[in-house]
Amino acid sequence: MLGISCSEIRKKVRRLVSRYKTSDPSELCRCMDIILCEADFGNSETAIKAMTMTVSRVSCIQYSRTLPDVVRHFIIAHELGHAVLHRRNHIDTGFFDDVSVTEREANLFAAELLFGESRELYEKMKNSEGSLFQFAAEYKVPYELLAYKIEIMKDEGYDVPELPYRPDSRFLGGNLWNEKCCNCG
């Protein structure tokens, strides 16, 4: 199903974090000379949230200026995934759409980057008494992003809990201005 394996995505994220000594997506963009700029995409539910483009080997991530900080953080991580994984051949066929292999890979990249080392997360999850939804709320991310990280952990061989449901591929396509999507409102 994936063009790039979970293992390869993990390796790419680890190399970036090791090389630049940060897992902050905005800081990584600065280190990699990827231009970040706000854009006025509107704030309707159907408005795009961000896009990545490369022209003459210069990459730029444009994101909606109306995104809450917590949402902007993982939107930039997702777009950075496109810049790293799909630099040569990215054509956005559906933002956060699992039908598109590249969107799924960018979601996995963002989850790996933002959650970090699987062992540490696994220990925290194992000792947590709450649901996966509550665990995601502690990290101020949507359940769906945690579900992508759990998929990576499963690929690594961790005995992770079964997901209550597979992530909705459009989890960021709706109204992101309702910060309850990240359980932080």
Helices and strands as residue ranges (DSSP letters): H 6-20, H 25-31, E 35-39, E 50-55, E 58-64, H 69-85, H 101-115, H 118-126, H 132-138, H 143-156, G 179-182
